[in-house]
């Protein structure tokens, strides 16, 4: 349990963190207002292509992530990804700094009758972490502000958030 003194130290002593979070908040608000009138689609089905780039917040480590997804039909997409970790990587073994994987997602936009700009998708990741087999499961969401630019978040045993681009 966090004490009041610890909370005050976090609030008053971590100006770098507050400045970083404020910059991110301003950036996100700019994206929201810039694309408020755009007609964006988060998932179009067969032939749909997306690139995600962002921060890998937990799982096999903390670092950056990049993924590509290709729509096979109105429900399923397949793709590939790479996570590069800077810290907290699996077993603190330098060989585990990279997770290269294939991915399979099931898009629920139509089934849940979501707005055109929003897609929710559960999925799995299967690949290699260093010299070991890697497996991940996630549920993700994408929201598009413009026809091409949006944001994504994925939570599960690997989690990430960042920018999503319609190709």
N, C-alpha and C positions, 0 to 999 in steps of 0.2 A: 504494500500500500504506500502510496506517495504521500510524504508529509507536506505540511503547509510551507515549511522552510524550503524544501526541495522544489516545490512548485514556484515559489517566489524567485529562487535562483534561476530556474528555467526561464521565467518571464523576464527578469531584469538582466541577467548576465549573458544570455545568448542572442545578442543583437544581430550577429551574422545569420543565425537561423531565421530570425524574424524578417530581416531584410530579404533573404532568399525567398521565403514564403510570400512576402508581399509582392516581389517581382513576378513570381509565378501566378499569383492571383490577378495582378494587373494584366498579364499576358493572356490569361484565360478569359477575362472579361472583354478584352479587345477582340479576341476571336469570336466570342458570343455576339457582340454588337456588330462586328463586321459582316457576319453571315446571317443575321437575323431574318433577312428577306430572301435569302437564297432558297432555291428548290433543290434540296439535296436528298439523295437516297442512300440509305445505309447498306441495303442488300438488294440486288436485282436478280439473283439466281444464277442460272447457267451463264458462264463466261465472265461473271463478275470478278474483278481483281482488286485486291487491297494490299497495301504495304503499311505495316505498323512499325514505328520506331519510338523507343522510349527507355524508361528506367525499369530495370528488373529489381523489384523491391525486396523480395524474399524467395525462398526455395533453395536452390543449390548455391546461392550466393547473392551478393548485391553488386549490380553493375548496369550494363546496357543491354537492350534487346532489339532485335529486328526480325520481323516475320513477313511472309508473303502467303496470301491465300488466293485460291482459284476456285470459282463456283462450278461444280459439276452438274448441279440441277437446282431446283427451287429450295432444297433442304440442306444439301451437303457441300462443303468445300474441303479441299485438300491443300496442303502447303508445306512450307519448310521454314525453319527459323534458326537463329543463332543467338545465344546469350553469352556475353563475355563478362566475367566477374572480376571485380577489383578487390573485394573483401568478403569475409564470411563464407568463402567457397567451401564446398563439401570436404569435410575432414581436414581443412586447412592444408590440403595437398595441392602443390602448384600444378600438378597434372589436371586438376579439376577446375581450372579457370574458365573452361569453355564447355557449353552444352550445345551440341549440334543435333537438330531433331527434325522429324517429319511431324505434321499435325493434321488432325481431322476434326472438323467442326460441324455441328448441326445447328442451322440457323432457324430461329423461332419467330422471326418477324411476321411471317404470314400466319403461322399457327396461333400466335397470340394477338393477332391483328394490331400490331404496334404501328405508331406513326412512321411515315416514310423515312424520317431522319434517324430512326433508332433501330438497332438490331441487338438482340440478345442471343448468345450462342454458347452452349456447353461444348467442350472438346477434350481431346487427349493429345499429348505430345509423347513421341517415342524416339529415342535417339541415344547418343553417346555423351557421357560426362567423363572427360579424360579417357581412362582405359576401361571405364565401367559402363554398364547399361543404364540408361536414364529413362524414367517414366514420369509423366506428369498428367494431371487432370485439372481442368479449369472451367470456370464459367466467365464469359466475357460480355462486354457491351461496347457498342460503338455508337457515337452520336455525331452526325455531320452538320456543320454550320453552313458550309457552302457545298457546291457540287463536287468539289475535290478534297476539301480539308475537313477533318473531324478529330475527335479524341476517342481513345479507347482505354478500357481498364479490364484487366483479367485477374481473377482471384482463384486460388486453389493451392496446391502444394508448390506451384510456381506462380508468382504474381508480378504484374507489371502494369504500367500506365504510360501514356504518351500520345503521340500524334498518329492519326490514321489518314492515309492518302488513297483516294479513288484513282485507279489507273484508267 
